[in-house]
Structure formats: C-alpha cells, structure tokens
C-alpha cells in the first residue's frame, strides 16, 4: 500500500543563518571593531611614540570595517527589497536609521584621510585638518552608536537560538571565516603600507 508522501516544509530562514546570522555577524564584527578602536584610541595618548602602531592598527581595521558595512548593507537591501524574514524582523529604530549612514561615512572618512596622510607624507595640505575633523565627527557619532547597541551584544553573541525559540542559528563557521578573512585582508593592507609612516615617525622624534 503506497502512502502519499507528506509535503516537506522548508526550514525557517533563520535556521540557515538568515536574519539572526546576519545580526550575529554584525555584532561579532562590531565587537572586534570596538576593541580595535579602543586600542587605537590609547595610542593617541602617546602618539609621538606610538605613531607606527596607530597607523598599523588603522590599516588593519579597514578589513573589519568593510565587513561590517557589508553585513549592515545586506540587511538594509534585504529589508527594502521585501525579503519576508527581514521584513518580519523590521527596520532599526528611527535614530539608528539616521546614525547608520553617518557611522559608515565618518568611518570611511577617518580611515581614508589617514591613508592619504601616509601617502602624501608630512607636507602642508588639507589632509591633517580633514583627518582631525572627521575623527571628531566620527567619535561623536560612534559614541551614540556604541551606547545604543553595546547592551545588546551579550544576548546576540551568546544565544544559540534566534528570536524564534524553536530555531537554532546556523552558519557559525561561515561567520568566523568572514571575520578571519576581513582581518587577513586588513593585515595584508597594513603590512604593505606600514612603511609609509616612516617620514611621519622620523619627524615626531
């Protein structure tokens, strides 16, 4: 006697990574950047002695910054193109929707002007002013961003399940690989460009 096969139900999108996996990747990258920028801030206290480390860390963080922009941009795209799981998750709070683009623009501006300072060397021009000005803007925007999100990081990073209790979050090794590749990419950039800081370091002695 043949028994009709029951229709198979697709796994919820979160089970394969999906919304919760994207959220965890963003949180993981954000935590890495928070630690990296904290160390970068410490170098400012003794910039004359720690200039090479300051520049090296700035270059190293380019990879994770680009990864975080990619993960947040992916969620943005999926939400506004009507992907059901992302629509159910909903958009960020209005304040965070305003801060998001500002965080991206100021982060790229700080890193970009820092790279330009290394390329042009210690000569007169707009780059020192632009680097300092964009840093002030970045610091203000990032402070609000961190204070808004930091309390959510433990829950996102330590939970093994998504907002739907019956669904586990998969794709952990992919997230780890993406973070590792972003760090490796930043390391390659740093190793290739760190020599550009030598004229600045010599002038600071």
Buried (B, 14 or more C-beta within 10 A) or exposed (E): EEEEEEEEEEEBBBBEBBBBBBBBBBBBBBBBBBEBBEEBEEBEEEEEEBBBBBBBBBBBBBBBBBBBBBBBEBBBEBBEEEBEBBBEBEEBEEEBEEBBEBBBBBBBBBBBBBBBBBEBBBEEEEBBEBBEBBBEBBEEBBEBBBEBBEEEBEEBEEEEEBEBEEBEBBBBEEBEEBBEEBBEBBBBBBEEBBEBBBBBBEEBE
